[in-house]
Amino acid sequence: MSQHVYEGMFILDSNRYARDAAGTVSQIPGAVEQFGGKVLASRLWEERRLAYPIKGHRKGTYWLTYFQLDGDQLHNLTRQFQLNEAVLRNLLLKIDSRIADAMVQHALTGGGPMAERKPKPEPEVKAPVEAVVEEISGEEAE
C-alpha cells in the first residue's frame, strides 16, 4: 500500500493532560510510529467545554496531528486509539495529496481557533459626572 497523509483530531482527557501533558500527548505519535507511520505536525488545538459529556468528562483538550501512514494500517491505528484511556474521541481523515503540504504548513505555523481569537474590545469608559456638567454648562466644574 502507498503512504497517505491523514489528519487526526483527538479529544484528550483534560485531567490527564493537565497532570502530564507531555506523557499524554506522546501516546499519539507513539501509536502512529508503532504502525509504521510518520508524524508531520502535532500541536494543541484548544481546550474547551464539551457539548455533551463523553465518558463522564465535561471538558476536553483538542489535539491536532497530521501524519503519513499506509492505508492498510489505518484500522489498526483507529483501534489503538479506541483502547487508549487518554483519548476520549478521535477522528481520522484522509487528506487530498494536492493540499496536504499546505495543511501541514498551516498546522506548523499555528493556525487554528486559538490563533484566530482576538481580544475583546475594551468597554467604553463613561465620562465622569463633572465632565458632563462642564460640557453642558460650559464652565469648569469644581
Stockholm file with secondary structure:
# STOCKHOLM 1.0

chainA/1-142         MSQHVYEGMFILDSNRYARDAAGTVSQIPGAVEQFGGKVLASRLWEERRLAYPIKGHRKGTYWLTYFQLDGDQLHNLTRQFQLNEAVLRNLLLKIDSRIADAMVQHALTGGGPMAERKPKPEPEVKAPVEAVVEEISGEEAE
#=GR chainA/1-142 SS CCEEEEEEEEEEEHHHHHHCHHHHHTHHHHHHHHTTCEEEEEEEEEEEEEEEEETTEEEEEEEEEEEEEEGGGHHHHHHHHHHCTTEEEEEEEEECTTTHHHHHHHHHTTCSHHHHCCCCCCCCCCCCHHHHHHHHHSSCCC
#=GC SS_cons         CCEEEEEEEEEEEHHHHHHCHHHHHTHHHHHHHHTTCEEEEEEEEEEEEEEEEETTEEEEEEEEEEEEEEGGGHHHHHHHHHHCTTEEEEEEEEECTTTHHHHHHHHHTTCSHHHHCCCCCCCCCCCCHHHHHHHHHSSCCC
//
